[in-house]
Amino acid sequence: MIALPYITLVLVFFLRHYASNSALVYQKSEKLFIYFILWIFFAFRGYIFTDCFNYAFFFDHVPNIWEIINSDYLKYTWWEPGYVYYCGFLKLFTNDFLTFQIIDATIDLFLLHKALEYFDSERALNIVIFLAMSGMIAFIDLFRNIKAILLFFNALRYINEKKVIKYYFLCLIAISFHKSAVIYLICYPFFCINMSRKSFLYTGILSVLVAFISRPLFFIVNTLFGSILPPIIQKAITSYMLEQNNFSAARMLTFGVLEKIITFSLVYINFEKFTKEKIGIIAMKLFLIYFSLYFLFFGFNEVSNRVSLIFVFCYWIIIPLLIRKQTKKNQLIYSICILSYCLLKISLYHQPVQRYENWLFGASSYKERQAYNETFK
């Protein structure tokens, strides 16, 4: 069963959560346990998923940082400059991709630690949420995206501290690792304005309505003004309409959509509890951005997934905060429901490319794993 290693990892953290809870004390050893297990799992992973082959090939061929600086290398590569310089710097110390991966995973885990520490979210149960809600995939397969996400995640602390320069500085570094992070630049004003319970609700409802009415709206625009619109807009609308030929109400009733609407409802119900602390307000606004972007671009499936991905880390803090604000009885109910959903998501790892391997216990070489993936494609 391909999903078994991932399910085991989730269950280990869930059991650890209740073992530590039974002691009624949050022990310092909890952090060491969490990050040691994550480090072993991520730093020494083999060639799993798909993008690792592209990143391994790139690292093997990228020159060191001095050669990059003294040449026109950046003019002939589509990779973002921040990631190119990052790899070039590490190339001064190693030419081995596995060593690079160990260093890279260590840096990612440190950034995750600093961000979760600020939001007081370093608990074993919270790591379960992190793993299931795109954290696993981002750490394994999205070398550039995860850097951008974690840098912005760390920039959030400067909102409450009103350190605008530091916020934008980290955002600019994030953009240098992945262009999609440019959207982070326009988020700061939103975090600074007051948000009422009604505005939270109306924004969410409007976003869902757009997902339903966007198809007929685009059809009307295309019919009335299609001939006079610029070619680039005509092409975009045509592409959208073709994609929407496969649209059905059933797509709006998937587990993912229902989960988002349920989470939105729970956050709305507990709105007043979230507003009692600054990190709660930030968490709510982050989730609203994620929720709105997902549904506003729902008709463009690829765009919806990519845009919302850069804010998916909101789950890593909003769900833990939501659980903490419940009574002890409800905390248990919430935890069991969340574990069940997380296990359901993780159990969907069934493709051959997702078969986990670890260099500490034996892993396929680059060519061996490529051949395996091709065989069982």
N, C-alpha and C positions, 0 to 999 in steps of 0.2 A: 504494500500500500504506500504510494508515493507521499501522501499527506502525513504519514505516521510520525516522522521526526518533528514536523512542525506542530502537530497536535500534542506530542509529548512535551515539547518546550512550553506550550501554553499551559498544559496541566501542571507542570513543575512549578511555574510561577503562581498558579491559582492555589495549589496546595500549600506553597510557601506563605501565601497571603494569610490563610487561615491558621497556619502554624504560628505565625508571628502575632496574629490577633488573639490567639488563645493565651499568650503570655501577657496581654494587655499593655505591652510596652513595645514601642518601635525601636528596635535595636540598631546600633550603628552597623552591625554586621550585615544588616539587610541590604545596604547599598553595595557592599563588597560582593555579596552573593549575587545580586542582580547583574552587576556589570561584569563580573567574572564569567558567568554563564553566557551572557550576551557576547562577550569578547571571544570566547571559545567558539561560539556558534557562527559569528559573522566573520571574524578575522581569519579563520582557518578554513572557510568554506571552499569547496572546489568550484569548478566551472558550472555553476547552476543558473537556471533561467537563460536568457538570451543575450542581453547586452554586454555581459562580461567578456564575450569574445571580441566585441568592438573595442572595449576599453583595454583589454589585454594587448590587442594588436596596436592600438594607439600608443600605449606606454612603451611597448617594445621599440617603436620607431621614432618617438619624440626625442629630440636632442636635449642635452642638459640646459639649464637656464642661461648660462653664459653664452652658449651657441645661439639660443633663441634671441637674446638681447642683441647680439652682434650680427644678426642676419635678418632676412625678410620673411622668416618662417611664418609669422602671423598672417601675412598677406595671402598665403597659399593654403590655409586651413580654415574650415568652417567652425572648428571648436572655439568656444568662448575663451578669451585671453586669460581670464583668471584661472581656469582649469589647466590651460596650457602651461602657464608659469608655475602652477602648483606641481604639475607632473614633472616639469623641467627641473624644479628645485629638488624634488625627491630623487630624480635621476642622478643627482650628484652623489647619492649615497648607495644606490642599488640599481641594477639593471633587471632584477628579478621581479616579476609581476606578483608573485606570492608575498614577497617581502613588502612590496608597495601596498598590497591589499591589507596586510596586517597593520601597517602604519596608518593607512587610510581609515580603516575601521576603528582604530584607537582614537583618532581625531574626531570621527563622527560620534562615537560614544561619549567623548568628553563634552562635545557641544550639546548633545542630548542631555547629559547630566546637568550642565550649567542651566539649561532652559527649564528642565523639570524641577530643579532645585528651587528656582525662583517661584514657581507656581506650586511648590510644596506637593509635587505629584510623584515623588520617588517611592512608590509602593509596588509590591509585586503584582497586585491586581491591576494597577495602572499600566504596567508593562504588558499585561495580557491584552489590554485595549490597544496599546501602541502597536503590538505585533499584528493584531487582526485588522486594525483600521489603517492599512497601507504602509505601516512602518516596516514590516517584514520585507515587502516588495521594494520599497524605496531604498532600504539599506543594502539589499542584495543586488538590485538590478539598475538602480538609477544613481550612479556615482555623482553626476553633476547636480541633478535635481535635489538630492538629499542635502548637499552642502548649502544650496540656496535656501531651502526650507529651514534648516537648522540655524543658519545665520539670521534669518528674519525672526525665527522663534526666539532667539536670544536678544534681538533688537527690541522686543516688546517691553522689556523691563525699563527701557528709557522713556517710554510713554508716560508712565506714572511719575518718573523722576524728572520729566520735562526736559530731557537732554536731547534736543532735536538733532543736533549735529551728529551725535553718536548713533542715533537711530538711522539717519540717512547714510552715514558712513558704512554701517553694516549692510544696509540695503544695496548700496552700490557694489560692495564686494559680492553680495549674493547675485546681482545681475551679471557680474563678471564670470560667474560659474554657470548661470543658466538665464537666457534672455527672458524667459517667462516671468522672472522675478521682478521685472519692471513694474508690474502692477502693485508691488509693495510700496512704491514711492507715493502713490496717491491715497494710501490708506491712513496716513497719519491724521489728517483733519477729521476723518470719520471717528477715530478713537477719541478725539478731543471734544466732540459735541455730546450733549446730553441726549439720552435715548429713553423715551417713555415706553411703558408697557404696550400702549396702543400702537405706537410707531413700529415696535418690534413685530407685533402681530400683523399689522397691515402690510408691512414690507414682505413678510413671509407669504401671506395669502396672495399678494400681487404677483410674486415670483412664480408661484404654482399656477396661477391663472394664465400667465404668459405662456407657460409650457403647453397649456391646452389650446389657447387661441392663436398661437403664433402661426400655425399652418394656414388656417383660413385668412389670417391677416396678410401673410406673404402672398397668398394666392390673389387677393384683391389688389394689392399693390402691383403685382406682376401683370395683372390683367389691365388695369387702368393706366399705369405709367411705364410699363415695361419697355415700350418703344422709345421713350425719351430719356431713360435712365442711362448713366455712363456704363460702358461695356463691363467694367470691373464689377459694378453692382449687379448688373444683369446676370453675369456669370455666377456670382455668389448666390443670388436668389434661385437660379436654375439648379445649382448644385444642391441647395437646401431642399427644393421641391422634389428632386430625384431621391434624396435620402429619406424624405418624408413619405414616399410611396410605401415604405415598409412600416410606417408608424401605425400603431394600433393602441387602443385603450389598455390592452394587456400589458404594454410596455410600462404604463404608469402604475402597474400593480405588482411590480417585482419586489423582492425582499429589500433591495437597496433603497428603492423609493419609499416604501412603507416605513423602513427604519428611520430614514431622514425625517419624515413627517411625524413619526412618534417621538423622536428625539426633540424636534422643534416644539411639539406640544408640551413635553415634560419641562423643557427650559422655560417656556411661556408660563406654565403653571407655577414654577418656582422662581419667577422673575424677581420678586421682591427679595428673596433670600440671596440671589446672586448680587444684587445691587448693594448689599451690606459690606462688601469688600471690593477693593479696586481690581484685584485679579479676576474676580467674578464678573465684573463689568467688561473687562477686556475679553474674557473667554466667551461671553455672550455675543459680543460684537464680532468676534472672529467666526463664531458659528453662523451668525446671520449672513456674513459675507460668503462663507462657503455654501450655505443653503441657497442663497439668492443666485449666485453664479451658476450653481448646478442646474437650477430650474430655468433661469433666464436663457441659458444656452442649450436647453434640453433637446431642442430640435436638431442641433448640431452635435451629435453624439460624441464625436472625437474631441471637439472643442470643449464641450461640457465636462468631459472627464479630465482633460488636461488642465483647464483653468481651475477647476475645483480641487485638483490634486495638490496645488501649491498651498492650499489652506486646509488640507485634510487633517493636519496636526491639531486642529482645534478639538478633535475628538479626544486627543491624549490628555487634555486638561478639562474639557467641559463635562465629560462623563464622570471622572473622579470627583470633581466638585459637586456634581449632581448627587452622587452617592453619599458623599460626606454630609450633605444637608438633609438627609433623611433620618428617621428614627432607626434604632438598631434593628428592629424587626423588618422594616422596609429596606434597610441596607442589605440584609441577607437576600431578600426577594430580588432586589435590583441586581445584586452580584450574580445570582444564579441565572437570571434572564440574560445578562450580558455575557456570561461564560457560554451559555448555550448558543447565542448568536455568533460569538467569536469562533467557537468550534465549528459551527456551520460554515462560516466564511473560510476558515483554514482547510476544512475538509474538501473544498473545491480545488485544492492543489492536486491535480491528477495527471497533468501532462508529463511526458517523459523528460522534457527539459527542466522540470521542477524537481526531479529526483535529487535529494540532498546528498552531498558528499562532503567529507571533512578530511583535510590533509593529515591531521593527527591520527586518523584511523584508516588512512588509505583512500586516495582519490585518483580519478582518471586524469591523464595528461590532457593538454589542450586538444591534440589531434584525436585522442581516444574518445573524449567527450563529444567532440564535433561529429565523429563517425557514429557514436551512439544516438545522438539527436537526429541525425539524418536517417538512420535505420528505422527509428520509431516515430518519425514525423507523422 
